[in-house]
Amino acid sequence: MRPPPFRPVVTSLRDVPLHYIFIATVLVSGSLSAIPAFAREWHFDVSVDGLPIGTHDIIVQDKGDARSVQSDMRYGVALLGASYKQHAEESWQADCLTRIDTRTEEKGRVTTVAGRLEAGAFVITGPRGQEQLAPCVMSFAYWNPRVLRQTHLVNAQTGAWTPVTVHDLGKEPLEVRGTSRPASHYRIDTERNRIELWYSPEGEWLGLRSTTRDGHVLSYRLR
């Protein structure tokens, strides 16, 4: 299902520690000739404590078992003179990450992460150095409901191999573009955040709400 395009919203927010907010949703090109490709897109407006701060756009290109993903986060808090931008590109084979390249700019400071599947291991290099992981790993790829089966996920901003605990919170309706839709509700717990996710009965990602250690609530709404 392809949501319609939208225009980013420029707003302001005050008295919020941006570092904890921005890490709350840090996450997320192969080609096969002669296999038709199709794209799935998610376009979210992002708010913190009910006040809009920016957008997050994700495009997933599928070609058979190969997937390429492009993710762009753009947050801005005018009153604090702060901004956050992240561009990430990922390649997947089925549900296994084979490449990740991320560039994050936060308060003028740039960090990068690069990961590749090499010789039976996923090798990732980031601000914390280099680490070798199992050959089949996943990032915080909320667009793929298989993240709900994982015990660890790759943090796209830091490259950290992050322990997670997943909770099934049952079924509840979620308002999406002004319409109430049936949804399954889950929560992913990390050391820093509680990340709530909603999925349609068909497995489509519908929404996100993340609570930081300081109690601030970041929300994603599809447009």
RAPE-V411157 format. One record per backbone hydrogen bond with DSSP energy under -0.5 kcal/mol. NH is the residue of the N-H (numbers start at 1). CO is the residue of the C=O. E is the energy in kcal/mol with one decimal. If there is no record, write none. Layout:
BEGIN
{{NH:CO:E} {NH:CO:E}}
END
This chain:
BEGIN
{{3:1:-0.6} {3:41:-0.8} {11:9:-0.6} {18:16:-0.9} {20:17:-0.6} {21:17:-1.2} {22:18:-3.0} {23:19:-1.6} {24:21:-1.2} {25:22:-0.9} {26:23:-0.6} {35:32:-1.3} {36:34:-0.5} {38:62:-1.7} {40:60:-2.7} {42:58:-2.6} {44:56:-2.6} {45:221:-2.6} {46:54:-2.8} {47:219:-2.2} {48:51:-2.6} {49:217:-3.2} {51:48:-2.1} {53:46:-2.9} {54:46:-1.6} {55:74:-2.1} {56:44:-1.8} {57:72:-2.5} {58:42:-2.7} {59:70:-2.4} {60:40:-3.2} {61:59:-0.5} {61:68:-3.2} {62:38:-3.1} {62:60:-0.6} {63:66:-3.1} {66:63:-2.3} {67:92:-2.2} {68:61:-2.2} {69:90:-2.8} {70:59:-2.3} {71:88:-2.7} {72:57:-2.6} {73:86:-2.5} {74:55:-2.6} {75:84:-3.1} {76:53:-2.6} {77:82:-2.8} {78:11:-0.8} {78:76:-0.5} {80:77:-0.8} {81:77:-0.7} {81:78:-1.0} {82:77:-1.8} {84:75:-2.5} {85:105:-2.4} {86:73:-2.1} {87:103:-2.4} {88:71:-2.6} {89:101:-2.5} {90:69:-2.4} {91:99:-2.1} {92:67:-2.9} {93:96:-2.6} {94:65:-4.2} {96:93:-1.9} {97:137:-2.8} {98:91:-3.1} {99:91:-1.6} {100:115:-2.1} {101:89:-2.4} {102:113:-2.7} {103:87:-2.4} {104:111:-2.9} {105:85:-3.3} {106:104:-0.5} {106:109:-2.7} {107:83:-2.0} {109:106:-1.9} {111:104:-2.5} {113:102:-2.1} {114:125:-2.5} {115:100:-2.7} {116:123:-2.4} {117:98:-1.9} {118:116:-0.7} {118:121:-3.4} {121:118:-1.4} {122:133:-1.4} {123:116:-3.0} {123:121:-0.8} {124:122:-0.6} {124:131:-2.7} {125:114:-3.1} {126:129:-2.3} {128:158:-0.7} {129:126:-2.3} {131:124:-2.5} {133:122:-2.8} {133:131:-0.5} {137:135:-0.6} {140:154:-1.0} {141:139:-2.6} {142:140:-1.5} {144:141:-2.3} {145:143:-0.6} {147:144:-2.2} {148:145:-1.7} {149:146:-1.8} {150:147:-1.4} {153:162:-2.2} {154:138:-2.4} {155:160:-2.6} {156:154:-0.6} {159:155:-2.9} {162:153:-2.9} {162:160:-1.0} {164:151:-3.0} {165:189:-1.8} {167:187:-2.8} {169:167:-0.7} {169:185:-2.6} {172:183:-2.4} {174:181:-2.6} {176:174:-0.6} {176:179:-3.2} {179:176:-1.5} {181:174:-2.6} {184:199:-2.9} {185:170:-3.3} {186:197:-2.7} {187:167:-2.3} {188:195:-3.2} {189:165:-3.1} {189:187:-0.6} {190:193:-2.9} {194:211:-1.8} {195:188:-3.0} {195:193:-0.5} {196:194:-0.6} {196:209:-3.7} {197:186:-2.5} {198:207:-1.8} {199:184:-2.1} {200:204:-2.5} {203:200:-2.1} {206:198:-3.1} {207:198:-1.1} {208:220:-0.9} {209:196:-2.2} {210:218:-3.1} {211:194:-2.5} {212:210:-0.5} {212:216:-2.5} {215:212:-1.8} {218:210:-3.2} {218:216:-0.6} {219:47:-2.7} {220:208:-2.8} {221:45:-2.2} {222:206:-0.5} {223:43:-2.0}}
END
